[in-house]
Amino acid sequence: MTNTKITAGQKPGTANHLIYIDNIKVLLTILVVLHHTLITYSSSDGWYYNEPTLFKGAKRVMIMFVSVNQSFFMGFFFLLAAYFTGSSYKKKGASKFVLDRLVRLGIPVLFYSFILTPFICYLVYYFGKGDHIRFVEYLSRYDSWIDLGVTWFAAALLLFTLIYVACRKLFTIRTYRPLKAPDLTTVLWFALGLGIISFLVRMIFPVGWVLKPVGFQLGHFPQYIALFIIGLFAAQNNWFEQLSDKMGRQLKRSAYLCLLFFPVFFFIALKLNTPISYFSGGFHWQALIYALWEQWIGISILTALLIIGKKSWNTTSKLSRQSARSSFAVYIFHPLVIVVVTLVFRNWQVDAAVKLLVVAPLTVLFSFLLGSLVILIPGVKKII
């Protein structure tokens, strides 16, 4: 298999655009699949089908993975999407750009809500709950037609994009001298400020509170909004290419230190008899500490990965290109794969923590296989 080196610093939108960003998107997509697989086996709710482990130690490890993952992976998607928004808008013009986004983001949302979600829920109802009724009969009882599921991200990205276009049309964008990329101190102060804002927002919208029917968890949206804006500035000022290896090493150490702090949350919960909800939001010091920790580790990981990717992942191969090309299809269809695989293993008489070791690699593998097949369907390439 031949690998091709792409020189860092090439402009977004060119044929050889920042290959490491595609590779990071693949990594993030894998983390999305693993994230929801772990929720299946660590929680009693929050997913279509849940089968929580009885091993407390294993459950705590899964919770730590999910919490660390949540701190950066979806925000990273918004950052990368915004990074290419400006160049795409300039290339296509407002009307064509909006139409393109409505097709590429709007159609997956509609498909997921009206077709994929009812089918996934039916599988859980039929096999997971053992109520063997026909699909048509199930649909006659179904009353959750507006359920965006994981495509809440596409809906939010579409909303952010439309706001961006409106701002471009309403306000004159003046050209200023390029801004230097943030240094380590600025990045950490940004994380600290984002943590405080997240805490304030979560006083009203705690983590887990969902804006129905669109599925937005507003407690996480300060990060999503901030990183989308940062992505626009990063592209305009070529910030990604200015991030230094030294800062990458420093932020990697920062992330490790934050990771070592995570057991403190378990200590607070157990020794102080603190309700878990106190960490999710409300006017509680636990919520403040958690919000600060979450943004500190999330921004540290995100920026460190950008720097590591720029240095070490700016290569491409047939497999990596195929994986990158199918990553959005994987994102849309991975819930179906996870539900099918976990239902297949539901009668295996071992604890869920053991099942996870077998199921997790399978959900990732089959999600990418299905995604690769989906984009071969005529017409699908024009959408995803």
Solvent accessible surface area in square Angstrom, and as a share of the most:
residue,aa,sasa,rsa
1,M,172,0.77
2,T,111,0.64
3,N,102,0.52
4,T,62,0.36
5,K,133,0.56
6,I,11,0.06
7,T,93,0.54
8,A,45,0.35
9,G,41,0.39
10,Q,59,0.26
11,K,152,0.64
12,P,35,0.22
13,G,60,0.58
14,T,64,0.37
15,A,102,0.79
16,N,73,0.38
17,H,50,0.22
18,L,2,0.01
19,I,22,0.11
20,Y,1,0.00
21,I,0,0.00
22,D,31,0.16
23,N,28,0.14
24,I,0,0.00
25,K,57,0.24
26,V,22,0.13
27,L,55,0.27
28,L,0,0.00
29,T,2,0.01
30,I,50,0.25
31,L,25,0.12
32,V,1,0.00
33,V,0,0.00
34,L,39,0.19
35,H,9,0.04
36,H,29,0.13
37,T,0,0.00
38,L,17,0.08
39,I,29,0.14
40,T,0,0.00
41,Y,0,0.00
42,S,6,0.04
43,S,31,0.20
44,S,90,0.58
45,D,95,0.49
46,G,64,0.61
47,W,35,0.12
48,Y,47,0.18
49,Y,29,0.11
50,N,32,0.16
51,E,36,0.16
52,P,52,0.33
53,T,8,0.05
54,L,156,0.77
55,F,112,0.47
56,K,150,0.64
57,G,48,0.46
58,A,27,0.21
59,K,73,0.31
60,R,88,0.32
61,V,93,0.54
62,M,6,0.03
63,I,65,0.33
64,M,55,0.24
65,F,66,0.28
66,V,27,0.16
67,S,15,0.09
68,V,21,0.12
69,N,3,0.02
70,Q,39,0.17
71,S,0,0.00
72,F,10,0.04
73,F,5,0.02
74,M,10,0.05
75,G,0,0.00
76,F,0,0.00
77,F,24,0.10
78,F,0,0.00
79,L,3,0.02
80,L,1,0.00
81,A,27,0.21
82,A,0,0.00
83,Y,2,0.01
84,F,37,0.15
85,T,4,0.02
86,G,22,0.21
87,S,46,0.30
88,S,16,0.10
89,Y,21,0.08
90,K,171,0.73
91,K,168,0.71
92,K,63,0.27
93,G,32,0.30
94,A,23,0.18
95,S,97,0.62
96,K,130,0.55
97,F,0,0.00
98,V,36,0.20
99,L,113,0.56
100,D,25,0.13
101,R,44,0.16
102,L,80,0.40
103,V,48,0.28
104,R,88,0.32
105,L,13,0.06
106,G,14,0.13
107,I,72,0.37
108,P,5,0.03
109,V,18,0.10
110,L,106,0.53
111,F,65,0.27
112,Y,0,0.00
113,S,3,0.02
114,F,94,0.39
115,I,102,0.52
116,L,8,0.04
117,T,0,0.00
118,P,3,0.02
119,F,78,0.32
120,I,0,0.00
121,C,30,0.18
122,Y,25,0.09
123,L,20,0.10
124,V,13,0.07
125,Y,48,0.18
126,Y,59,0.22
127,F,84,0.35
128,G,31,0.30
129,K,147,0.62
130,G,45,0.43
131,D,52,0.27
132,H,125,0.56
133,I,23,0.11
134,R,177,0.65
135,F,69,0.29
136,V,112,0.64
137,E,62,0.28
138,Y,22,0.08
139,L,53,0.26
140,S,93,0.60
141,R,132,0.48
142,Y,26,0.10
143,D,124,0.64
144,S,51,0.33
145,W,95,0.33
146,I,102,0.52
147,D,46,0.24
148,L,11,0.06
149,G,24,0.23
150,V,8,0.05
151,T,1,0.00
152,W,42,0.15
153,F,16,0.07
154,A,0,0.00
155,A,19,0.15
156,A,0,0.00
157,L,19,0.09
158,L,27,0.13
159,L,81,0.40
160,F,19,0.08
161,T,2,0.01
162,L,67,0.33
163,I,93,0.47
164,Y,27,0.10
165,V,12,0.07
166,A,45,0.35
167,C,54,0.33
168,R,78,0.28
169,K,135,0.57
170,L,135,0.67
171,F,129,0.54
172,T,120,0.70
173,I,99,0.50
174,R,173,0.63
175,T,129,0.75
176,Y,160,0.61
177,R,210,0.76
178,P,107,0.67
179,L,94,0.47
180,K,176,0.75
181,A,20,0.15
182,P,35,0.22
183,D,83,0.43
184,L,48,0.24
185,T,83,0.48
186,T,69,0.40
187,V,13,0.07
188,L,35,0.17
189,W,164,0.58
190,F,59,0.25
191,A,0,0.00
192,L,49,0.25
193,G,29,0.28
194,L,8,0.04
195,G,0,0.00
196,I,79,0.40
197,I,89,0.45
198,S,1,0.01
199,F,18,0.08
200,L,94,0.47
201,V,42,0.24
202,R,2,0.01
203,M,75,0.33
204,I,125,0.63
205,F,59,0.25
206,P,46,0.29
207,V,44,0.25
208,G,51,0.49
209,W,99,0.35
210,V,52,0.30
211,L,69,0.34
212,K,165,0.70
213,P,68,0.43
214,V,45,0.26
215,G,23,0.22
216,F,17,0.07
217,Q,64,0.28
218,L,37,0.18
219,G,0,0.00
220,H,14,0.06
221,F,13,0.06
222,P,17,0.10
223,Q,8,0.03
224,Y,5,0.02
225,I,83,0.42
226,A,20,0.16
227,L,4,0.02
228,F,10,0.04
229,I,80,0.41
230,I,52,0.26
231,G,0,0.00
232,L,39,0.19
233,F,87,0.36
234,A,1,0.00
235,A,31,0.24
236,Q,119,0.53
237,N,11,0.06
238,N,70,0.36
239,W,23,0.08
240,F,7,0.03
241,E,37,0.17
242,Q,82,0.37
243,L,14,0.07
244,S,53,0.34
245,D,57,0.29
246,K,125,0.53
247,M,11,0.05
248,G,4,0.04
249,R,123,0.45
250,Q,47,0.21
251,L,0,0.00
252,K,85,0.36
253,R,138,0.50
254,S,14,0.09
255,A,12,0.10
256,Y,129,0.49
257,L,123,0.61
258,C,15,0.09
259,L,60,0.30
260,L,133,0.66
261,F,79,0.33
262,F,7,0.03
263,P,75,0.47
264,V,53,0.31
265,F,12,0.05
266,F,48,0.20
267,F,119,0.50
268,I,13,0.07
269,A,16,0.13
270,L,109,0.54
271,K,142,0.60
272,L,102,0.51
273,N,131,0.67
274,T,11,0.06
275,P,64,0.40
276,I,123,0.62
277,S,73,0.47
278,Y,76,0.29
279,F,18,0.07
280,S,28,0.18
281,G,5,0.05
282,G,19,0.19
283,F,163,0.68
284,H,58,0.26
285,W,127,0.45
286,Q,12,0.05
287,A,2,0.02
288,L,59,0.29
289,I,53,0.27
290,Y,33,0.12
291,A,0,0.00
292,L,46,0.23
293,W,13,0.05
294,E,3,0.01
295,Q,3,0.01
296,W,80,0.28
297,I,1,0.01
298,G,0,0.00
299,I,6,0.03
300,S,0,0.00
301,I,28,0.14
302,L,6,0.03
303,T,11,0.06
304,A,5,0.04
305,L,26,0.13
306,L,7,0.03
307,I,5,0.02
308,I,54,0.28
309,G,0,0.00
310,K,27,0.12
311,K,128,0.54
312,S,65,0.42
313,W,76,0.27
314,N,1,0.01
315,T,47,0.27
316,T,13,0.07
317,S,13,0.08
318,K,150,0.64
319,L,117,0.58
320,S,28,0.18
321,R,128,0.47
322,Q,71,0.32
323,S,17,0.11
324,A,21,0.16
325,R,91,0.33
326,S,0,0.00
327,S,14,0.09
328,F,48,0.20
329,A,0,0.00
330,V,0,0.00
331,Y,12,0.04
332,I,3,0.02
333,F,26,0.11
334,H,0,0.00
335,P,0,0.00
336,L,29,0.14
337,V,11,0.07
338,I,0,0.00
339,V,0,0.00
340,V,63,0.36
341,V,13,0.07
342,T,0,0.00
343,L,8,0.04
344,V,104,0.60
345,F,47,0.20
346,R,74,0.27
347,N,102,0.52
348,W,97,0.34
349,Q,160,0.71
350,V,53,0.31
351,D,28,0.14
352,A,5,0.04
353,A,15,0.12
354,V,61,0.35
355,K,2,0.01
356,L,21,0.10
357,L,136,0.68
358,V,60,0.34
359,V,0,0.00
360,A,13,0.10
361,P,80,0.50
362,L,49,0.25
363,T,0,0.00
364,V,26,0.15
365,L,94,0.47
366,F,85,0.36
367,S,1,0.01
368,F,27,0.11
369,L,92,0.46
370,L,51,0.26
371,G,0,0.00
372,S,24,0.15
373,L,111,0.55
374,V,12,0.07
375,I,4,0.02
376,L,120,0.60
377,I,90,0.46
378,P,129,0.81
379,G,45,0.43
380,V,26,0.15
381,K,110,0.47
382,K,157,0.67
383,I,43,0.22
384,I,18,0.09
